């Protein structure tokens, strides 16, 4: 049994039980999910939405899996397909699409860094990190393996997660525990948690794994907006986090007592003593590397964090994945497992965790199972006033992220990425954070004015050789057919009879229809319908 398993034996009875039962024959996970939810709805008397239309499902699946809306040809082909298995085939094709790993990497990037990471000067351009993670996901590297590589920070691109918290081990402890353990530790940073067993010793014990990390600047590559600062993460052999007690009782000048690393909910790290007379190499400006320590705390943390026996890791991961595709976590918020936030569907969470471990942390497999459920493919309408849906009785209608909105505009306008002449930072400024962290949309006046007035939106829609507006104007089809193309391209649905008639009348009202076509496309992208995944 390895070190991590020894340390977890006392605390991981639940996790080990999952491993023991994983070999039992069970129906496909998608059926288990639907069965759990159906039983819950019946028992709770919850009214559910019906099955989403093909057009609604198509738009939702494209946005969730590849980060943009379907083209006209993709939409037309799917809607005309009469095969009963076309949704499963669409999911499979999207997950095989080259855009799929980039979209999933983008979602993880936002979870790991947020929109405004600390040390933003070093992490503003994260292209190296996204390239590293996209490669991992393109190869479907198991979740535990790439997270272990992230925590070791020895591969080019992986180091930025640590770099954002340079010389801030306490901040890193909070984020690491929240993302990978689903546990909020920030209260225990200042005092013992009043509503759980978490203590300040738990917090500073975890911080001890990070206190020796050092970000070493390797210089800048590239030029202009493509400049990338490179780093290497070194690890010192000495240094401890200091614990000075409850912050309310802090005394001036008291530095505190050193705290040895301790795994959350488990034992202290068994660490060999330093050799007599050991002297730590001095880290100065320009230092490019440090000798690798004989005993690495971050290696022990990476091993402990990602072992299947860890009672936190797989459970937090499946809850986060579930929330990404279903609108909210089974434990909600997703990063706050605790006595006051019990799972709404505990047996379902157990099943997801057990099967994720049994399938060796295969992200593609579990994502495929979730999006192939009847629950994921339900309509978003219904009488419930709570959003996101607490019982998963309907699909969550969500706003597009800044990246998805820009990609959708590019698809709708038929504009290649390298010719759209759009300022990305404006999209991040106005659409970067469209929610309050709980899944509730809070759009503001700024984004409305941007969509209505910005040339950064108009540039996608103006006529250029070979783009969508150009193809509409060169077409010899009746205007009715061209309006159908406009609606299906922009909104992933056909117009109603009344909509078709109004648009045709408008487009035929001038003998020079070019500005009218551009204006009609602008109207469609300014509808609330375009802003959401519906």
Long-range contacts (C-beta under 8 A, 24 or more apart in sequence): 2-303, 2-307, 3-270, 3-300, 3-303, 3-304, 4-300, 4-303, 4-304, 4-307, 4-309, 4-310, 5-307, 5-309, 7-263, 7-266, 7-267, 7-304, 8-263, 8-266, 8-304, 8-307, 8-309, 8-310, 8-311, 9-309, 10-266, 10-267, 11-265, 11-266, 11-311, 12-309, 12-310, 12-311, 14-311, 15-308, 15-309, 15-310, 15-311, 15-314, 16-309, 18-308, 18-314, 18-350, 18-353, 18-354, 18-357, 19-308, 19-309, 19-357, 19-358, 21-354, 22-354, 22-355, 22-357, 22-358, 23-358, 26-355, 28-369, 29-351, 29-352, 29-355, 29-366, 29-369, 30-369, 30-370, 30-372, 30-373, 32-348, 32-351, 32-355, 33-348, 33-351, 33-352, 33-369, 33-370, 33-373, 33-375, 34-373, 34-374, 34-375, 36-345, 36-347, 36-348, 36-351, 37-345, 37-348, 37-375, 37-391, 37-392, 40-345, 40-348, 40-391, 41-391, 41-393, 44-391, 46-391, 46-393, 47-382, 47-383, 47-384, 47-393, 48-378, 48-382, 48-393, 48-394, 49-378, 49-379, 49-380, 49-381, 49-382, 49-393, 49-394, 49-395, 50-378, 50-379, 51-374, 51-377, 51-378, 51-379, 52-377, 52-378, 52-379, 52-380, 52-395, 53-379, 54-78, 54-79, 54-86, 54-87, 55-79, 55-492, 55-493, 55-494, 56-379, 56-380, 56-492, 56-493, 56-534, 57-87, 57-377, 58-90, 58-492, 59-492, 59-533, 59-534, 60-395, 60-533, 60-534, 61-87, 61-90, 61-91, 61-94, 61-371, 62-94, 62-492, 63-400, 63-404, 63-408, 63-533, 64-324, 64-325, 64-371, 64-533, 65-91, 65-94, 65-95, 65-97, 65-100, 65-103, 65-367, 65-371, 66-94, 66-97, 66-99, 66-100, 66-103, 67-99, 67-102, 67-103, 67-106, 67-403, 67-404, 67-407, 68-99, 68-404, 68-407, 68-408, 68-410, 68-411, 69-407, 69-408, 69-411, 69-412, 69-490, 69-492, 70-411, 70-492, 71-411, 71-489, 72-485, 72-488, 72-489, 75-488, 75-489, 75-492, 76-488, 87-372, 87-377, 88-372, 91-368, 91-371, 91-372, 92-368, 95-364, 95-367, 95-368, 98-138, 100-137, 101-134, 101-135, 101-137, 101-138, 102-130, 102-134, 104-137, 104-363, 104-367, 105-130, 105-133, 105-134, 105-137, 106-130, 106-401, 106-403, 107-324, 108-133, 109-133, 110-401, 111-179, 111-320, 112-161, 112-179, 113-160, 113-161, 113-164, 115-428, 115-432, 115-433, 117-164, 118-164, 118-165, 118-168, 118-171, 119-163, 119-164, 119-165, 119-166, 121-229, 122-160, 122-163, 122-164, 122-166, 122-215, 122-217, 122-229, 122-231, 123-160, 123-163, 123-164, 125-226, 125-227, 125-228, 125-229, 126-160, 127-226, 127-228, 128-156, 128-157, 128-160, 128-228, 128-230, 129-157, 129-158, 129-160, 129-161, 130-157, 131-157, 132-156, 132-157, 132-158, 133-157, 137-363, 140-362, 140-363, 140-364, 142-360, 142-361, 142-362, 142-363, 143-317, 143-356, 143-361, 143-362, 143-363, 144-306, 144-307, 144-308, 144-313, 144-360, 144-361, 145-306, 145-361, 147-180, 147-302, 147-305, 147-306, 147-313, 148-302, 148-303, 148-305, 148-306, 151-298, 151-301, 151-302, 151-305, 151-306, 152-298, 152-299, 152-302, 153-233, 153-298, 154-233, 156-230, 159-215, 159-231, 159-232, 159-233, 160-231, 162-210, 162-213, 162-215, 162-233, 163-215, 163-231, 163-233, 165-210, 166-215, 167-215, 169-207, 169-210, 169-211, 169-213, 169-241, 170-203, 170-207, 170-241, 172-207, 172-210, 172-213, 173-203, 173-206, 173-207, 173-209, 173-210, 176-206, 176-210, 177-206, 177-264, 178-335, 178-336, 179-316, 179-320, 179-335, 180-305, 180-312, 180-313, 180-316, 180-317, 181-264, 181-305, 181-312, 181-313, 181-316, 181-337, 182-312, 182-315, 182-316, 182-319, 182-320, 182-331, 182-334, 182-335, 182-336, 182-337, 183-264, 183-312, 183-316, 183-335, 183-336, 183-337, 183-338, 184-335, 184-336, 184-338, 185-264, 190-246, 190-247, 190-248, 191-246, 191-247, 191-248, 192-246, 195-338, 195-339, 195-340, 196-338, 196-339, 200-243, 200-245, 200-246, 201-243, 201-259, 201-262, 202-262, 202-264, 202-265, 204-241, 204-243, 204-259, 205-259, 205-260, 205-261, 205-262, 205-263, 205-264, 205-268, 206-261, 206-262, 206-263, 206-264, 207-241, 207-259, 208-240, 208-241, 208-259, 208-260, 208-261, 208-262, 208-269, 208-297, 209-261, 209-269, 209-297, 209-298, 209-300, 209-301, 210-298, 211-239, 211-240, 211-241, 212-236, 212-237, 212-238, 212-239, 212-293, 212-297, 213-298, 214-283, 214-290, 216-283, 216-287, 216-288, 216-289, 216-290, 218-288, 232-288, 232-289, 234-283, 234-287, 234-289, 234-290, 235-290, 235-292, 235-293, 235-296, 235-297, 235-298, 236-280, 236-283, 236-290, 236-293, 237-274, 237-278, 237-280, 237-293, 237-294, 237-295, 238-274, 238-278, 238-280, 239-280, 261-297, 261-300, 261-301, 263-304, 264-312, 265-311, 265-312, 266-304, 269-297, 269-300, 271-295, 271-297, 308-357, 312-337, 314-353, 314-356, 314-357, 314-361, 315-349, 315-353, 317-356, 317-361, 318-349, 318-352, 318-353, 318-356, 318-366, 319-349, 319-352, 321-363, 321-366, 321-367, 321-370, 322-352, 322-370, 323-439, 325-367, 325-370, 325-371, 325-376, 326-370, 326-375, 326-376, 326-388, 326-392, 326-396, 327-387, 327-388, 327-389, 327-392, 327-395, 327-396, 327-398, 327-439, 328-388, 328-389, 328-390, 328-396, 328-439, 332-438, 332-439, 333-437, 333-438, 344-390, 344-391, 345-392, 380-534, 387-439, 387-440, 387-441, 388-439, 388-440, 396-439, 397-532, 397-533, 397-534, 398-439, 398-441, 398-532, 398-533, 399-431, 399-434, 399-435, 399-441, 399-443, 399-531, 399-532, 399-533, 400-431, 400-531, 400-532, 400-533, 401-431, 401-434, 402-427, 402-428, 402-430, 402-431, 402-432, 403-427, 405-431, 405-531, 408-530, 409-457, 409-460, 409-461, 409-525, 410-460, 411-489, 412-460, 412-461, 412-468, 412-489, 412-490, 412-521, 412-524, 412-525, 412-530, 413-460, 413-461, 413-467, 413-468, 413-469, 413-521, 414-466, 414-467, 414-468, 414-469, 414-470, 414-471, 414-489, 415-459, 415-460, 415-464, 415-467, 415-468, 419-464, 420-459, 420-460, 421-459, 422-456, 422-459, 422-460, 423-456, 426-450, 426-454, 426-456, 427-456, 443-531, 451-525, 451-526, 451-531, 452-526, 457-522, 457-525, 458-518, 458-522, 460-525, 461-518, 461-521, 461-522, 461-525, 462-518, 463-514, 463-517, 463-518, 468-521, 469-514, 469-517, 469-518, 469-521, 472-517, 473-513, 473-514, 473-517, 479-503, 479-504, 479-507, 479-508, 480-504, 482-507, 483-507, 483-520, 486-520, 486-521, 486-524, 487-524, 490-521, 490-524, 490-525, 490-530, 491-524, 491-527, 491-529, 491-530
